[in-house]
Amino acid sequence: MLAGAVGWCGLAGCDPGWERPLPVEVPARSDEGALEIWTGVPCVGVTKIEYLFRAEGVEPITVGYRARRPQIVERWRFGSPPAGFRAIPLPPDVEWRSFEDLLIRMDGPGGQRSVTLDLTPIADEEAGSDYLVGREWLDQDAVLAGDGVDYALPCSPDLAAG
């Protein structure tokens, strides 16, 4: 299983040797069976959101959303594009719970931001109002309190400055 891997690409390209002091985490949960992604802080200028679903022994599936103009995104559900985005057609019968992990890529003015999420604990539990961040279930206040301390959210101002 692929879990916790994070990549960072900026306008100058990817630098796999560069290490951030904090891991990048994207809060996620299952809400009434739908995969909900929350960036914690708004991501400004996003033009594309792409999902790469992966599982051992299964062909990866890539789906996503595109916007004609840069948008602000913060919270959305898989299968329902955020406001201002149109869906890239989904393959028939895509069930997010059947995959082990999810690589999320967002294109915007600072380049591409990529975060990998372990889907197994999310698929196994209806968390109510809590979000999985790393290996912990946290409420919204705790998610925001951990940004810049225990981890960085994908569009954290600390990442934009770094």
N, C-alpha and C positions, 0 to 999 in steps of 0.2 A: 504494500500500500504506500502511496506517495502522500506524505502529510507534512505540513509546515514549511514546505519549500517556498521561497519568495524570490522573485526576480525583479530587477529594476533596470529600466531602459530610459534614457533621456534623449534629448535631441542629438547628442554626440554619439549615441549608440549604446550598446550594452557593455558593461564592465563587470564580468562575473567575479573578478578578484576584489572588487570594492565591497567592503562590509559596512553596513549601518550599525550603529551602536544598539539599536532596538529592532526586533523583528516587526515586520508589517503584518497586521492582522485585519481581516474584514469580518465584522460581526454578521452572523447569519443564524437563522432559525427556521423551523418548520411551523407554519401558521395555517391551521386547518388543511394540512397536506401540501401547501404551497411553499416552495423554497423562497424565503424572504432575505434579501441582501440589504444591509444598512451600512453606509460608509462612515457613519458616526458624525462626520463633518461634511458639509457640501463639497462636491467635486465640481469645479467650475470649468467650463469650456470643453466638456466631453462631447466627442463626435461619434464614437463607436464603443460599444460594450460587447465583448465577445466571450463566450463560454466554451471551454474545452473540457468535456466530461471524459474521465478516464477510469478504467477498472482493469485489473489483471485478466488477461485472456479475452478481453472484449475490445472491438475496434473503437477507438476514440470518436466522439461526435463533437463537432463544432457548430454552434449556433450563436446568434447574437442579435444586436439592435444597431441601427445606424440613424444618425440625425443629419438633416440638411444643413443646419446651423449649430454652432456650439451650444450646449445645454448645461444646466446645473442639475446634477443628480445627487441623491442622498439615500433614497429608499425605494426599492422596487421588488416585485415578485417575478421569479422565473416564469416565462410564458406570457407576461403582461409587460410590454415595453414601457419605460418611464415616459412621462409627457415629453413630446417633441421628437420621439424616436419611432421608427417603423421597424417591425420585426423582420429579421432574415428568416425565411420559412424554416420551420422545424421539420425534421424527418418524422414520419409517422411513428406513433407509439413511443416517443421519447419519455421515459420515466426517470426523473432525476435520482430517485431512491435506489435505482439499480446500479449506480456508479459509486466508486470508492472516493474519488476526489474530483475537484473542480478547479480548473485554472481560469481565473477571471482576468481579462485584459481590458483596460480602458484607455482609449486614445484621447489626448487632449493637448493643450498648448505646451505642456512640459514634456511631451513625448508619450511613451506608453508606460502605464503602471500595471504590474502583474502581481497577483496574489493567488496562492493555492490554498484551497479549503478542504479539510477532511469532511466528507459528507456522511460517513458512517454514523457518528453519534447524532447528527442532526436528523438523519432518516429514521433512526431508532427511537426518537423521543419527540413528543410534542412539548415544547418548552414553555408554552404560554407566552408570557411577556419577556422572558429572558433570551439572550443571544449567546451563542457559542463563540468565544474568543479564545483562540488557541485550544486549550483543553478545559477551559472553565466556562460555566454557565453564569452570565452576569446580567444584571438589569441595566437599563439605559444609563442611569447615573454612574454606576460602577464602570461601564464601558468608557464613558467620557473621562472619568477620573484616572483611568489607566493610560490614556493617550499621553505619550511623552514621558511616561514613568516606566511602565512595564512593556509597552509596545507602542508602535505608531499606527494610527489609522491610515488607510490608503491615500487620503487627501489632506493629511495633517499638515499644518503650516511648517512644522519642523522638517518634513520631507521636502517641501518645496524650497526651503532655504538650503537644504543639504545638497 
